[in-house]
Amino acid sequence: MPVGREVFDTVFWSGRFAQAWGASFALLPRREVKLHLCHSAKATDATIRQALLDQFGGKERAIGTKKTPGPLYGIHKDLWSCLALAVTYAAHVSRPVCQSCGWETPHA
């Protein structure tokens, strides 16, 4: 499958950020986020967003209103992906790590 320049730029900068970080880090595949939040590898961005809203008490409670904002008030666009990564990572951070792939055990 051919890839464009953007893919190589992303790979390059991911490596540079990891190098600059200097501490341990974890690679979190999108599939793991989908499985954690939606229990399905076929989840879409919309279903991931809905799973996050459900986890935080439903749309009205999680987002709230301008007058009474909820904990997710102001989350929009790509921030949903960031939140999904953070929630998934936090749920997995204390679990044992597989020596061959670097992710939690057990897994498929």
C-alpha positions in Angstrom: 0.0 0.0 0.0 1.6 3.3 -1.1 1.8 6.1 1.5 2.2 9.8 1.2 4.6 12.3 2.6 2.3 13.0 5.5 2.8 9.4 6.8 6.6 9.8 6.8 6.3 13.2 8.4 4.2 11.7 11.2 6.6 8.8 11.7 9.5 11.2 11.8 7.9 13.5 14.3 6.6 10.7 16.5 10.2 9.5 16.8 11.5 12.9 17.6 8.9 13.5 20.3 9.7 10.2 21.8 13.4 11.0 21.8 12.8 14.4 23.3 10.5 13.0 26.0 13.4 10.9 27.3 11.2 8.8 29.5 9.2 5.6 29.0 6.2 5.8 26.8 3.6 3.5 25.4 2.3 3.0 21.9 -1.5 2.7 22.0 -3.0 1.3 18.8 -6.4 2.7 17.7 -7.8 -0.9 17.8 -7.1 -1.1 21.5 -8.9 2.2 22.1 -11.9 0.9 20.2 -11.9 -2.4 22.0 -11.6 -0.7 25.4 -14.3 1.9 25.0 -16.8 0.1 22.6 -15.8 -3.6 22.9 -15.7 -3.7 19.1 -12.8 -3.3 16.6 -15.4 -1.9 14.1 -16.2 1.2 16.3 -16.3 4.6 14.5 -15.4 8.0 15.8 -19.1 8.6 16.6 -19.5 5.4 18.6 -16.2 6.2 20.5 -17.6 9.7 21.3 -20.9 8.2 22.5 -19.0 5.6 24.7 -17.1 8.5 26.3 -20.3 10.5 26.9 -21.9 7.4 28.4 -18.8 6.8 30.7 -19.2 10.4 32.0 -22.9 10.2 32.7 -24.6 10.9 29.4 -24.5 13.9 27.1 -26.4 16.3 29.3 -24.4 15.5 32.4 -21.0 15.1 30.7 -21.1 18.2 28.4 -23.7 20.3 30.3 -24.5 23.9 29.2 -22.6 27.2 29.1 -24.3 28.1 32.3 -23.6 24.8 34.0 -20.7 23.1 32.1 -19.9 19.4 32.7 -16.5 17.9 32.8 -16.4 17.5 29.0 -17.7 21.0 28.2 -15.5 22.4 25.4 -14.3 19.1 24.1 -14.6 19.1 20.3 -13.1 17.8 17.1 -9.7 16.0 17.7 -9.9 16.5 21.4 -12.4 13.5 21.5 -9.6 11.3 20.1 -7.2 12.6 22.7 -9.7 12.0 25.5 -10.3 8.4 24.2 -6.5 7.8 24.3 -6.2 9.2 27.8 -9.1 7.2 29.2 -7.8 4.0 27.6 -4.3 4.5 28.8 -5.4 5.3 32.3 -7.4 2.1 32.4 -4.4 0.0 31.2 -1.4 1.7 32.9 -1.3 -0.5 35.9 -1.7 -3.8 34.1 1.2 -6.2 33.3 3.0 -5.5 30.0 3.7 -8.1 27.3 7.4 -8.5 26.7 7.0 -9.1 23.0 4.7 -6.3 22.0 4.8 -3.8 24.9 1.1 -3.8 25.5 -1.0 -5.2 28.3 -1.5 -8.9 28.9 -3.5 -10.9 28.2 -4.5 -9.9 24.7 -5.2 -11.5 21.3 
